[in-house]
Amino acid sequence: LLEKGAAVDTVDSSGGTPLYRASRNGHVEVVKLLLERGTAIDAVSSSGETPLHQASRDGHVEVVKLLLEKGA
């Protein structure tokens, strides 16, 4: 989808971005790809959480490390 021009910061009905969803689900490779494509690393969901909040709360250590390395 990204190769076809899909927006990396599209917000879904609950206020989450693709990075937020990938972080919440521990998808490290997807997080890397989205960051490479320029997604907003500190975008806040409608519940007031960032991707870093989600990854840390759900125990996704590798995603947390990556987000911190990239400036979250």
CHARMM-style PDB file with segment names, atoms N, HN, CA, C and O in Angstrom:
ATOM      1  N   LEU     1       0.823  -1.203   0.000  1.00  0.00      PROA
ATOM      2  CA  LEU     1       0.000   0.000   0.000  1.00  0.00      PROA
ATOM      3  C   LEU     1       0.860   1.256   0.000  1.00  0.00      PROA
ATOM      4  O   LEU     1       0.556   2.228  -0.693  1.00  0.00      PROA
ATOM      5  N   LEU     2       1.945   1.230   0.790  1.00  0.00      PROA
ATOM      6  HN  LEU     2       2.192   0.441   1.353  1.00  0.00      PROA
ATOM      7  CA  LEU     2       2.809   2.402   0.847  1.00  0.00      PROA
ATOM      8  C   LEU     2       3.435   2.691  -0.512  1.00  0.00      PROA
ATOM      9  O   LEU     2       3.589   3.851  -0.894  1.00  0.00      PROA
ATOM     10  N   GLU     3       3.794   1.644  -1.237  1.00  0.00      PROA
ATOM     11  HN  GLU     3       3.669   0.702  -0.927  1.00  0.00      PROA
ATOM     12  CA  GLU     3       4.376   1.834  -2.566  1.00  0.00      PROA
ATOM     13  C   GLU     3       3.383   2.445  -3.546  1.00  0.00      PROA
ATOM     14  O   GLU     3       3.779   3.045  -4.545  1.00  0.00      PROA
ATOM     15  N   LYS     4       2.111   2.296  -3.265  1.00  0.00      PROA
ATOM     16  HN  LYS     4       1.788   1.809  -2.454  1.00  0.00      PROA
ATOM     17  CA  LYS     4       1.062   2.863  -4.116  1.00  0.00      PROA
ATOM     18  C   LYS     4       0.612   4.237  -3.631  1.00  0.00      PROA
ATOM     19  O   LYS     4      -0.333   4.811  -4.172  1.00  0.00      PROA
ATOM     20  N   GLY     5       1.293   4.769  -2.600  1.00  0.00      PROA
ATOM     21  HN  GLY     5       2.061   4.303  -2.160  1.00  0.00      PROA
ATOM     22  CA  GLY     5       1.001   6.121  -2.152  1.00  0.00      PROA
ATOM     23  C   GLY     5       0.086   6.251  -0.953  1.00  0.00      PROA
ATOM     24  O   GLY     5      -0.399   7.347  -0.670  1.00  0.00      PROA
ATOM     25  N   ALA     6      -0.161   5.166  -0.242  1.00  0.00      PROA
ATOM     26  HN  ALA     6       0.233   4.277  -0.471  1.00  0.00      PROA
ATOM     27  CA  ALA     6      -1.016   5.252   0.948  1.00  0.00      PROA
ATOM     28  C   ALA     6      -0.378   6.188   1.977  1.00  0.00      PROA
ATOM     29  O   ALA     6       0.839   6.180   2.159  1.00  0.00      PROA
ATOM     30  N   ALA     7      -1.187   6.976   2.632  1.00  0.00      PROA
ATOM     31  HN  ALA     7      -2.176   6.983   2.484  1.00  0.00      PROA
ATOM     32  CA  ALA     7      -0.699   7.918   3.645  1.00  0.00      PROA
ATOM     33  C   ALA     7      -0.285   7.167   4.908  1.00  0.00      PROA
ATOM     34  O   ALA     7      -1.018   6.308   5.399  1.00  0.00      PROA
ATOM     35  N   VAL     8       0.899   7.501   5.430  1.00  0.00      PROA
ATOM     36  HN  VAL     8       1.494   8.199   5.032  1.00  0.00      PROA
ATOM     37  CA  VAL     8       1.399   6.803   6.619  1.00  0.00      PROA
ATOM     38  C   VAL     8       0.758   7.299   7.908  1.00  0.00      PROA
ATOM     39  O   VAL     8       0.844   6.630   8.938  1.00  0.00      PROA
ATOM     40  N   ASP     9       0.119   8.456   7.863  1.00  0.00      PROA
ATOM     41  HN  ASP     9       0.049   8.998   7.026  1.00  0.00      PROA
ATOM     42  CA  ASP     9      -0.464   9.013   9.085  1.00  0.00      PROA
ATOM     43  C   ASP     9      -1.986   9.087   9.048  1.00  0.00      PROA
ATOM     44  O   ASP     9      -2.582   9.937   9.711  1.00  0.00      PROA
ATOM     45  N   THR    10      -2.610   8.217   8.291  1.00  0.00      PROA
ATOM     46  HN  THR    10      -2.127   7.527   7.752  1.00  0.00      PROA
ATOM     47  CA  THR    10      -4.067   8.147   8.264  1.00  0.00      PROA
ATOM     48  C   THR    10      -4.571   7.809   9.660  1.00  0.00      PROA
ATOM     49  O   THR    10      -4.010   6.945  10.335  1.00  0.00      PROA
ATOM     50  N   VAL    11      -5.612   8.478  10.086  1.00  0.00      PROA
ATOM     51  HN  VAL    11      -6.067   9.180   9.538  1.00  0.00      PROA
ATOM     52  CA  VAL    11      -6.177   8.241  11.419  1.00  0.00      PROA
ATOM     53  C   VAL    11      -7.461   7.437  11.271  1.00  0.00      PROA
ATOM     54  O   VAL    11      -8.330   7.778  10.469  1.00  0.00      PROA
ATOM     55  N   ASP    12      -7.574   6.356  12.060  1.00  0.00      PROA
ATOM     56  HN  ASP    12      -6.868   6.079  12.712  1.00  0.00      PROA
ATOM     57  CA  ASP    12      -8.784   5.536  11.984  1.00  0.00      PROA
ATOM     58  C   ASP    12      -9.881   6.102  12.884  1.00  0.00      PROA
ATOM     59  O   ASP    12      -9.692   7.136  13.526  1.00  0.00      PROA
ATOM     60  N   SER    13     -11.003   5.435  12.928  1.00  0.00      PROA
ATOM     61  HN  SER    13     -11.157   4.595  12.406  1.00  0.00      PROA
ATOM     62  CA  SER    13     -12.168   5.943  13.661  1.00  0.00      PROA
ATOM     63  C   SER    13     -11.943   6.079  15.159  1.00  0.00      PROA
ATOM     64  O   SER    13     -12.667   6.820  15.824  1.00  0.00      PROA
ATOM     65  N   SER    14     -10.951   5.378  15.701  1.00  0.00      PROA
ATOM     66  HN  SER    14     -10.363   4.776  15.161  1.00  0.00      PROA
ATOM     67  CA  SER    14     -10.671   5.519  17.135  1.00  0.00      PROA
ATOM     68  C   SER    14      -9.456   6.402  17.391  1.00  0.00      PROA
ATOM     69  O   SER    14      -8.947   6.451  18.511  1.00  0.00      PROA
ATOM     70  N   GLY    15      -8.992   7.098  16.362  1.00  0.00      PROA
ATOM     71  HN  GLY    15      -9.406   7.058  15.452  1.00  0.00      PROA
ATOM     72  CA  GLY    15      -7.914   8.065  16.539  1.00  0.00      PROA
ATOM     73  C   GLY    15      -6.513   7.504  16.459  1.00  0.00      PROA
ATOM     74  O   GLY    15      -5.554   8.202  16.786  1.00  0.00      PROA
ATOM     75  N   GLY    16      -6.368   6.265  16.034  1.00  0.00      PROA
ATOM     76  HN  GLY    16      -7.148   5.697  15.768  1.00  0.00      PROA
ATOM     77  CA  GLY    16      -5.043   5.652  15.942  1.00  0.00      PROA
ATOM     78  C   GLY    16      -4.473   5.715  14.538  1.00  0.00      PROA
ATOM     79  O   GLY    16      -5.206   5.650  13.551  1.00  0.00      PROA
ATOM     80  N   THR    17      -3.146   5.845  14.459  1.00  0.00      PROA
ATOM     81  HN  THR    17      -2.550   5.898  15.260  1.00  0.00      PROA
ATOM     82  CA  THR    17      -2.443   5.834  13.180  1.00  0.00      PROA
ATOM     83  C   THR    17      -1.880   4.433  12.931  1.00  0.00      PROA
ATOM     84  O   THR    17      -1.890   3.601  13.837  1.00  0.00      PROA
ATOM     85  N   PRO    18      -1.394   4.162  11.730  1.00  0.00      PROA
ATOM     86  CA  PRO    18      -0.755   2.870  11.490  1.00  0.00      PROA
ATOM     87  C   PRO    18       0.403   2.603  12.462  1.00  0.00      PROA
ATOM     88  O   PRO    18       0.583   1.469  12.907  1.00  0.00      PROA
ATOM     89  N   LEU    19       1.187   3.633  12.793  1.00  0.00      PROA
ATOM     90  HN  LEU    19       1.041   4.554  12.431  1.00  0.00      PROA
ATOM     91  CA  LEU    19       2.289   3.439  13.740  1.00  0.00      PROA
ATOM     92  C   LEU    19       1.753   3.064  15.118  1.00  0.00      PROA
ATOM     93  O   LEU    19       2.315   2.203  15.794  1.00  0.00      PROA
ATOM     94  N   TYR    20       0.696   3.694  15.521  1.00  0.00      PROA
ATOM     95  HN  TYR    20       0.239   4.394  14.971  1.00  0.00      PROA
ATOM     96  CA  TYR    20       0.064   3.390  16.807  1.00  0.00      PROA
ATOM     97  C   TYR    20      -0.372   1.919  16.841  1.00  0.00      PROA
ATOM     98  O   TYR    20      -0.120   1.218  17.821  1.00  0.00      PROA
ATOM     99  N   ARG    21      -1.022   1.461  15.777  1.00  0.00      PROA
ATOM    100  HN  ARG    21      -1.226   2.031  14.981  1.00  0.00      PROA
ATOM    101  CA  ARG    21      -1.502   0.071  15.717  1.00  0.00      PROA
ATOM    102  C   ARG    21      -0.340  -0.919  15.664  1.00  0.00      PROA
ATOM    103  O   ARG    21      -0.362  -1.940  16.351  1.00  0.00      PROA
ATOM    104  N   ALA    22       0.667  -0.621  14.857  1.00  0.00      PROA
ATOM    105  HN  ALA    22       0.685   0.209  14.300  1.00  0.00      PROA
ATOM    106  CA  ALA    22       1.824  -1.521  14.757  1.00  0.00      PROA
ATOM    107  C   ALA    22       2.566  -1.599  16.085  1.00  0.00      PROA
ATOM    108  O   ALA    22       3.023  -2.673  16.476  1.00  0.00      PROA
ATOM    109  N   SER    23       2.688  -0.482  16.774  1.00  0.00      PROA
ATOM    110  HN  SER    23       2.316   0.390  16.456  1.00  0.00      PROA
ATOM    111  CA  SER    23       3.367  -0.458  18.076  1.00  0.00      PROA
ATOM    112  C   SER    23       2.580  -1.253  19.106  1.00  0.00      PROA
ATOM    113  O   SER    23       3.154  -2.016  19.883  1.00  0.00      PROA
ATOM    114  N   ARG    24       1.289  -1.074  19.111  1.00  0.00      PROA
ATOM    115  HN  ARG    24       0.823  -0.454  18.480  1.00  0.00      PROA
ATOM    116  CA  ARG    24       0.422  -1.781  20.053  1.00  0.00      PROA
ATOM    117  C   ARG    24       0.498  -3.290  19.865  1.00  0.00      PROA
ATOM    118  O   ARG    24       0.377  -4.050  20.825  1.00  0.00      PROA
ATOM    119  N   ASN    25       0.699  -3.717  18.624  1.00  0.00      PROA
ATOM    120  HN  ASN    25       0.797  -3.100  17.843  1.00  0.00      PROA
ATOM    121  CA  ASN    25       0.724  -5.146  18.320  1.00  0.00      PROA
ATOM    122  C   ASN    25       2.124  -5.732  18.229  1.00  0.00      PROA
ATOM    123  O   ASN    25       2.283  -6.915  17.929  1.00  0.00      PROA
ATOM    124  N   GLY    26       3.138  -4.916  18.486  1.00  0.00      PROA
ATOM    125  HN  GLY    26       3.008  -3.954  18.730  1.00  0.00      PROA
ATOM    126  CA  GLY    26       4.511  -5.415  18.522  1.00  0.00      PROA
ATOM    127  C   GLY    26       5.119  -5.743  17.170  1.00  0.00      PROA
ATOM    128  O   GLY    26       6.015  -6.584  17.091  1.00  0.00      PROA
ATOM    129  N   HSD    27       4.663  -5.109  16.122  1.00  0.00      PROA
ATOM    130  HN  HSD    27       3.935  -4.426  16.187  1.00  0.00      PROA
ATOM    131  CA  HSD    27       5.151  -5.381  14.765  1.00  0.00      PROA
ATOM    132  C   HSD    27       6.373  -4.512  14.449  1.00  0.00      PROA
ATOM    133  O   HSD    27       6.250  -3.460  13.821  1.00  0.00      PROA
ATOM    134  N   VAL    28       7.540  -4.961  14.887  1.00  0.00      PROA
ATOM    135  HN  VAL    28       7.639  -5.816  15.396  1.00  0.00      PROA
ATOM    136  CA  VAL    28       8.772  -4.178  14.774  1.00  0.00      PROA
ATOM    137  C   VAL    28       9.075  -3.796  13.325  1.00  0.00      PROA
ATOM    138  O   VAL    28       9.403  -2.642  13.050  1.00  0.00      PROA
ATOM    139  N   GLU    29       8.971  -4.729  12.417  1.00  0.00      PROA
ATOM    140  HN  GLU    29       8.704  -5.667  12.641  1.00  0.00      PROA
ATOM    141  CA  GLU    29       9.313  -4.441  11.017  1.00  0.00      PROA
ATOM    142  C   GLU    29       8.368  -3.409  10.404  1.00  0.00      PROA
ATOM    143  O   GLU    29       8.793  -2.575   9.604  1.00  0.00      PROA
ATOM    144  N   VAL    30       7.108  -3.461  10.771  1.00  0.00      PROA
ATOM    145  HN  VAL    30       6.763  -4.138  11.421  1.00  0.00      PROA
ATOM    146  CA  VAL    30       6.147  -2.475  10.274  1.00  0.00      PROA
ATOM    147  C   VAL    30       6.465  -1.109  10.872  1.00  0.00      PROA
ATOM    148  O   VAL    30       6.406  -0.097  10.174  1.00  0.00      PROA
ATOM    149  N   VAL    31       6.801  -1.075  12.152  1.00  0.00      PROA
ATOM    150  HN  VAL    31       6.849  -1.898  12.719  1.00  0.00      PROA
ATOM    151  CA  VAL    31       7.186   0.181  12.802  1.00  0.00      PROA
ATOM    152  C   VAL    31       8.390   0.779  12.074  1.00  0.00      PROA
ATOM    153  O   VAL    31       8.398   1.972  11.771  1.00  0.00      PROA
ATOM    154  N   LYS    32       9.405  -0.037  11.793  1.00  0.00      PROA
ATOM    155  HN  LYS    32       9.399  -1.006  12.039  1.00  0.00      PROA
ATOM    156  CA  LYS    32      10.594   0.444  11.066  1.00  0.00      PROA
ATOM    157  C   LYS    32      10.206   1.041   9.719  1.00  0.00      PROA
ATOM    158  O   LYS    32      10.651   2.132   9.364  1.00  0.00      PROA
ATOM    159  N   LEU    33       9.384   0.330   8.981  1.00  0.00      PROA
ATOM    160  HN  LEU    33       9.021  -0.556   9.269  1.00  0.00      PROA
ATOM    161  CA  LEU    33       8.970   0.790   7.662  1.00  0.00      PROA
ATOM    162  C   LEU    33       8.227   2.122   7.743  1.00  0.00      PROA
ATOM    163  O   LEU    33       8.498   3.039   6.968  1.00  0.00      PROA
ATOM    164  N   LEU    34       7.302   2.221   8.670  1.00  0.00      PROA
ATOM    165  HN  LEU    34       7.081   1.476   9.299  1.00  0.00      PROA
ATOM    166  CA  LEU    34       6.541   3.462   8.815  1.00  0.00      PROA
ATOM    167  C   LEU    34       7.446   4.628   9.201  1.00  0.00      PROA
ATOM    168  O   LEU    34       7.274   5.740   8.701  1.00  0.00      PROA
ATOM    169  N   LEU    35       8.405   4.380  10.085  1.00  0.00      PROA
ATOM    170  HN  LEU    35       8.544   3.477  10.491  1.00  0.00      PROA
ATOM    171  CA  LEU    35       9.340   5.436  10.474  1.00  0.00      PROA
ATOM    172  C   LEU    35      10.207   5.860   9.290  1.00  0.00      PROA
ATOM    173  O   LEU    35      10.487   7.046   9.118  1.00  0.00      PROA
ATOM    174  N   GLU    36      10.628   4.904   8.483  1.00  0.00      PROA
ATOM    175  HN  GLU    36      10.401   3.940   8.623  1.00  0.00      PROA
ATOM    176  CA  GLU    36      11.412   5.220   7.279  1.00  0.00      PROA
ATOM    177  C   GLU    36      10.611   6.074   6.308  1.00  0.00      PROA
ATOM    178  O   GLU    36      11.177   6.876   5.565  1.00  0.00      PROA
ATOM    179  N   ARG    37       9.306   5.902   6.315  1.00  0.00      PROA
ATOM    180  HN  ARG    37       8.847   5.250   6.919  1.00  0.00      PROA
ATOM    181  CA  ARG    37       8.424   6.648   5.409  1.00  0.00      PROA
ATOM    182  C   ARG    37       7.988   7.992   5.982  1.00  0.00      PROA
ATOM    183  O   ARG    37       7.209   8.709   5.354  1.00  0.00      PROA
ATOM    184  N   GLY    38       8.485   8.339   7.172  1.00  0.00      PROA
ATOM    185  HN  GLY    38       9.117   7.757   7.682  1.00  0.00      PROA
ATOM    186  CA  GLY    38       8.233   9.668   7.716  1.00  0.00      PROA
ATOM    187  C   GLY    38       6.997   9.833   8.567  1.00  0.00      PROA
ATOM    188  O   GLY    38       6.508  10.951   8.728  1.00  0.00      PROA
ATOM    189  N   THR    39       6.481   8.754   9.114  1.00  0.00      PROA
ATOM    190  HN  THR    39       6.878   7.846   8.983  1.00  0.00      PROA
ATOM    191  CA  THR    39       5.308   8.861   9.973  1.00  0.00      PROA
ATOM    192  C   THR    39       5.613   9.696  11.219  1.00  0.00      PROA
ATOM    193  O   THR    39       6.763   9.777  11.650  1.00  0.00      PROA
ATOM    194  N   ALA    40       4.596  10.304  11.784  1.00  0.00      PROA
ATOM    195  HN  ALA    40       3.662  10.238  11.433  1.00  0.00      PROA
ATOM    196  CA  ALA    40       4.752  11.117  12.995  1.00  0.00      PROA
ATOM    197  C   ALA    40       4.951  10.191  14.191  1.00  0.00      PROA
ATOM    198  O   ALA    40       4.033   9.472  14.585  1.00  0.00      PROA
ATOM    199  N   ILE    41       6.149  10.211  14.766  1.00  0.00      PROA
ATOM    200  HN  ILE    41       6.895  10.795  14.446  1.00  0.00      PROA
ATOM    201  CA  ILE    41       6.507   9.266  15.822  1.00  0.00      PROA
ATOM    202  C   ILE    41       5.745   9.508  17.124  1.00  0.00      PROA
ATOM    203  O   ILE    41       5.507   8.572  17.886  1.00  0.00      PROA
ATOM    204  N   ASP    42       5.367  10.747  17.378  1.00  0.00      PROA
ATOM    205  HN  ASP    42       5.561  11.508  16.758  1.00  0.00      PROA
ATOM    206  CA  ASP    42       4.690  11.072  18.637  1.00  0.00      PROA
ATOM    207  C   ASP    42       3.224  11.453  18.458  1.00  0.00      PROA
ATOM    208  O   ASP    42       2.666  12.177  19.283  1.00  0.00      PROA
ATOM    209  N   ALA    43       2.605  10.973  17.397  1.00  0.00      PROA
ATOM    210  HN  ALA    43       3.058  10.385  16.727  1.00  0.00      PROA
ATOM    211  CA  ALA    43       1.185  11.258  17.188  1.00  0.00      PROA
ATOM    212  C   ALA    43       0.382  10.728  18.374  1.00  0.00      PROA
ATOM    213  O   ALA    43       0.646   9.635  18.875  1.00  0.00      PROA
ATOM    214  N   VAL    44      -0.582  11.501  18.810  1.00  0.00      PROA
ATOM    215  HN  VAL    44      -0.796  12.389  18.403  1.00  0.00      PROA
ATOM    216  CA  VAL    44      -1.389  11.144  19.980  1.00  0.00      PROA
ATOM    217  C   VAL    44      -2.763  10.659  19.521  1.00  0.00      PROA
ATOM    218  O   VAL    44      -3.428  11.301  18.708  1.00  0.00      PROA
ATOM    219  N   SER    45      -3.168   9.515  20.059  1.00  0.00      PROA
ATOM    220  HN  SER    45      -2.628   8.994  20.720  1.00  0.00      PROA
ATOM    221  CA  SER    45      -4.482   8.958  19.712  1.00  0.00      PROA
ATOM    222  C   SER    45      -5.580   9.724  20.439  1.00  0.00      PROA
ATOM    223  O   SER    45      -5.300  10.584  21.274  1.00  0.00      PROA
ATOM    224  N   SER    46      -6.812   9.410  20.120  1.00  0.00      PROA
ATOM    225  HN  SER    46      -7.039   8.712  19.442  1.00  0.00      PROA
ATOM    226  CA  SER    46      -7.938  10.067  20.791  1.00  0.00      PROA
ATOM    227  C   SER    46      -7.986   9.741  22.278  1.00  0.00      PROA
ATOM    228  O   SER    46      -8.628  10.455  23.048  1.00  0.00      PROA
ATOM    229  N   SER    47      -7.308   8.662  22.689  1.00  0.00      PROA
ATOM    230  HN  SER    47      -6.787   8.082  22.063  1.00  0.00      PROA
ATOM    231  CA  SER    47      -7.249   8.317  24.114  1.00  0.00      PROA
ATOM    232  C   SER    47      -6.059   8.976  24.806  1.00  0.00      PROA
ATOM    233  O   SER    47      -5.832   8.764  25.998  1.00  0.00      PROA
ATOM    234  N   GLY    48      -5.293   9.783  24.051  1.00  0.00      PROA
ATOM    235  HN  GLY    48      -5.477   9.956  23.083  1.00  0.00      PROA
ATOM    236  CA  GLY    48      -4.178  10.522  24.635  1.00  0.00      PROA
ATOM    237  C   GLY    48      -2.873   9.753  24.718  1.00  0.00      PROA
ATOM    238  O   GLY    48      -1.962  10.160  25.439  1.00  0.00      PROA
ATOM    239  N   GLU    49      -2.766   8.646  23.992  1.00  0.00      PROA
ATOM    240  HN  GLU    49      -3.506   8.315  23.407  1.00  0.00      PROA
ATOM    241  CA  GLU    49      -1.551   7.835  24.045  1.00  0.00      PROA
ATOM    242  C   GLU    49      -0.759   7.936  22.752  1.00  0.00      PROA
ATOM    243  O   GLU    49      -1.318   8.138  21.675  1.00  0.00      PROA
ATOM    244  N   THR    50       0.556   7.791  22.881  1.00  0.00      PROA
ATOM    245  HN  THR    50       1.011   7.626  23.756  1.00  0.00      PROA
ATOM    246  CA  THR    50       1.444   7.752  21.724  1.00  0.00      PROA
ATOM    247  C   THR    50       1.793   6.295  21.414  1.00  0.00      PROA
ATOM    248  O   THR    50       1.484   5.407  22.208  1.00  0.00      PROA
ATOM    249  N   PRO    51       2.426   6.044  20.287  1.00  0.00      PROA
ATOM    250  CA  PRO    51       2.888   4.687  20.004  1.00  0.00      PROA
ATOM    251  C   PRO    51       3.814   4.154  21.102  1.00  0.00      PROA
ATOM    252  O   PRO    51       3.763   2.968  21.427  1.00  0.00      PROA
ATOM    253  N   LEU    52       4.649   5.007  21.668  1.00  0.00      PROA
ATOM    254  HN  LEU    52       4.690   5.970  21.404  1.00  0.00      PROA
ATOM    255  CA  LEU    52       5.541   4.581  22.748  1.00  0.00      PROA
ATOM    256  C   LEU    52       4.747   4.128  23.968  1.00  0.00      PROA
ATOM    257  O   LEU    52       5.085   3.118  24.586  1.00  0.00      PROA
ATOM    258  N   HSD    53       3.703   4.857  24.320  1.00  0.00      PROA
ATOM    259  HN  HSD    53       3.428   5.677  23.818  1.00  0.00      PROA
ATOM    260  CA  HSD    53       2.850   4.443  25.441  1.00  0.00      PROA
ATOM    261  C   HSD    53       2.289   3.046  25.195  1.00  0.00      PROA
ATOM    262  O   HSD    53       2.344   2.177  26.066  1.00  0.00      PROA
ATOM    263  N   GLN    54       1.753   2.849  24.004  1.00  0.00      PROA
ATOM    264  HN  GLN    54       1.708   3.554  23.297  1.00  0.00      PROA
ATOM    265  CA  GLN    54       1.134   1.564  23.673  1.00  0.00      PROA
ATOM    266  C   GLN    54       2.127   0.418  23.729  1.00  0.00      PROA
ATOM    267  O   GLN    54       1.854  -0.617  24.337  1.00  0.00      PROA
ATOM    268  N   ALA    55       3.280   0.597  23.097  1.00  0.00      PROA
ATOM    269  HN  ALA    55       3.502   1.437  22.603  1.00  0.00      PROA
ATOM    270  CA  ALA    55       4.279  -0.473  23.056  1.00  0.00      PROA
ATOM    271  C   ALA    55       4.783  -0.815  24.451  1.00  0.00      PROA
ATOM    272  O   ALA    55       4.961  -1.988  24.781  1.00  0.00      PROA
ATOM    273  N   SER    56       5.013   0.206  25.268  1.00  0.00      PROA
ATOM    274  HN  SER    56       4.868   1.158  25.000  1.00  0.00      PROA
ATOM    275  CA  SER    56       5.531  -0.063  26.617  1.00  0.00      PROA
ATOM    276  C   SER    56       4.472  -0.709  27.495  1.00  0.00      PROA
ATOM    277  O   SER    56       4.777  -1.627  28.257  1.00  0.00      PROA
ATOM    278  N   ARG    57       3.249  -0.250  27.400  1.00  0.00      PROA
ATOM    279  HN  ARG    57       3.001   0.496  26.781  1.00  0.00      PROA
ATOM    280  CA  ARG    57       2.175  -0.818  28.209  1.00  0.00      PROA
ATOM    281  C   ARG    57       1.923  -2.282  27.861  1.00  0.00      PROA
ATOM    282  O   ARG    57       1.607  -3.092  28.733  1.00  0.00      PROA
ATOM    283  N   ASP    58       2.067  -2.611  26.576  1.00  0.00      PROA
ATOM    284  HN  ASP    58       2.324  -1.953  25.868  1.00  0.00      PROA
ATOM    285  CA  ASP    58       1.788  -3.974  26.135  1.00  0.00      PROA
ATOM    286  C   ASP    58       3.023  -4.869  26.119  1.00  0.00      PROA
ATOM    287  O   ASP    58       2.958  -6.013  25.669  1.00  0.00      PROA
ATOM    288  N   GLY    59       4.151  -4.348  26.610  1.00  0.00      PROA
ATOM    289  HN  GLY    59       4.204  -3.419  26.975  1.00  0.00      PROA
ATOM    290  CA  GLY    59       5.349  -5.166  26.780  1.00  0.00      PROA
ATOM    291  C   GLY    59       6.136  -5.477  25.519  1.00  0.00      PROA
ATOM    292  O   GLY    59       6.828  -6.493  25.460  1.00  0.00      PROA
ATOM    293  N   HSD    60       6.045  -4.632  24.523  1.00  0.00      PROA
ATOM    294  HN  HSD    60       5.483  -3.807  24.570  1.00  0.00      PROA
ATOM    295  CA  HSD    60       6.767  -4.850  23.266  1.00  0.00      PROA
ATOM    296  C   HSD    60       8.121  -4.141  23.329  1.00  0.00      PROA
ATOM    297  O   HSD    60       8.295  -3.048  22.791  1.00  0.00      PROA
ATOM    298  N   VAL    61       9.064  -4.783  23.994  1.00  0.00      PROA
ATOM    299  HN  VAL    61       8.923  -5.671  24.431  1.00  0.00      PROA
ATOM    300  CA  VAL    61      10.362  -4.188  24.311  1.00  0.00      PROA
ATOM    301  C   VAL    61      11.120  -3.752  23.063  1.00  0.00      PROA
ATOM    302  O   VAL    61      11.696  -2.664  23.047  1.00  0.00      PROA
ATOM    303  N   GLU    62      11.133  -4.567  22.032  1.00  0.00      PROA
ATOM    304  HN  GLU    62      10.665  -5.451  22.045  1.00  0.00      PROA
ATOM    305  CA  GLU    62      11.876  -4.210  20.814  1.00  0.00      PROA
ATOM    306  C   GLU    62      11.287  -2.971  20.148  1.00  0.00      PROA
ATOM    307  O   GLU    62      12.025  -2.136  19.626  1.00  0.00      PROA
ATOM    308  N   VAL    63       9.982  -2.852  20.165  1.00  0.00      PROA
ATOM    309  HN  VAL    63       9.383  -3.531  20.589  1.00  0.00      PROA
ATOM    310  CA  VAL    63       9.341  -1.662  19.599  1.00  0.00      PROA
ATOM    311  C   VAL    63       9.674  -0.448  20.459  1.00  0.00      PROA
ATOM    312  O   VAL    63       9.967   0.622  19.924  1.00  0.00      PROA
ATOM    313  N   VAL    64       9.636  -0.595  21.766  1.00  0.00      PROA
ATOM    314  HN  VAL    64       9.398  -1.464  22.200  1.00  0.00      PROA
ATOM    315  CA  VAL    64       9.985   0.503  22.673  1.00  0.00      PROA
ATOM    316  C   VAL    64      11.407   0.975  22.387  1.00  0.00      PROA
ATOM    317  O   VAL    64      11.647   2.174  22.246  1.00  0.00      PROA
ATOM    318  N   LYS    65      12.346   0.040  22.301  1.00  0.00      PROA
ATOM    319  HN  LYS    65      12.150  -0.934  22.416  1.00  0.00      PROA
ATOM    320  CA  LYS    65      13.745   0.400  22.022  1.00  0.00      PROA
ATOM    321  C   LYS    65      13.860   1.167  20.709  1.00  0.00      PROA
ATOM    322  O   LYS    65      14.536   2.193  20.637  1.00  0.00      PROA
ATOM    323  N   LEU    66      13.203   0.666  19.684  1.00  0.00      PROA
ATOM    324  HN  LEU    66      12.654  -0.168  19.743  1.00  0.00      PROA
ATOM    325  CA  LEU    66      13.264   1.309  18.377  1.00  0.00      PROA
ATOM    326  C   LEU    66      12.691   2.724  18.428  1.00  0.00      PROA
ATOM    327  O   LEU    66      13.300   3.663  17.916  1.00  0.00      PROA
ATOM    328  N   LEU    67      11.534   2.873  19.036  1.00  0.00      PROA
ATOM    329  HN  LEU    67      11.038   2.110  19.452  1.00  0.00      PROA
ATOM    330  CA  LEU    67      10.915   4.194  19.126  1.00  0.00      PROA
ATOM    331  C   LEU    67      11.801   5.170  19.891  1.00  0.00      PROA
ATOM    332  O   LEU    67      11.928   6.330  19.498  1.00  0.00      PROA
ATOM    333  N   LEU    68      12.410   4.714  20.971  1.00  0.00      PROA
ATOM    334  HN  LEU    68      12.307   3.772  21.290  1.00  0.00      PROA
ATOM    335  CA  LEU    68      13.306   5.582  21.733  1.00  0.00      PROA
ATOM    336  C   LEU    68      14.546   5.948  20.923  1.00  0.00      PROA
ATOM    337  O   LEU    68      14.994   7.094  20.954  1.00  0.00      PROA
ATOM    338  N   GLU    69      15.101   4.982  20.200  1.00  0.00      PROA
ATOM    339  HN  GLU    69      14.737   4.050  20.175  1.00  0.00      PROA
ATOM    340  CA  GLU    69      16.268   5.251  19.340  1.00  0.00      PROA
ATOM    341  C   GLU    69      15.952   6.301  18.279  1.00  0.00      PROA
ATOM    342  O   GLU    69      16.823   7.072  17.878  1.00  0.00      PROA
ATOM    343  N   LYS    70      14.711   6.323  17.833  1.00  0.00      PROA
ATOM    344  HN  LYS    70      14.002   5.697  18.158  1.00  0.00      PROA
ATOM    345  CA  LYS    70      14.296   7.246  16.771  1.00  0.00      PROA
ATOM    346  C   LYS    70      13.760   8.570  17.305  1.00  0.00      PROA
ATOM    347  O   LYS    70      13.303   9.411  16.530  1.00  0.00      PROA
ATOM    348  N   GLY    71      13.813   8.764  18.628  1.00  0.00      PROA
ATOM    349  HN  GLY    71      14.185   8.081  19.258  1.00  0.00      PROA
ATOM    350  CA  GLY    71      13.470  10.065  19.184  1.00  0.00      PROA
ATOM    351  C   GLY    71      12.121  10.222  19.838  1.00  0.00      PROA
ATOM    352  O   GLY    71      11.712  11.344  20.136  1.00  0.00      PROA
ATOM    353  N   ALA    72      11.421   9.137  20.070  1.00  0.00      PROA
ATOM    354  HN  ALA    72      11.753   8.225  19.827  1.00  0.00      PROA
ATOM    355  CA  ALA    72      10.111   9.235  20.742  1.00  0.00      PROA
ATOM    356  C   ALA    72      10.301   9.635  22.193  1.00  0.00      PROA
ATOM    357  OT1 ALA    72       9.324   9.771  22.929  1.00  0.00      PROA
TER     358      ALA     72
END
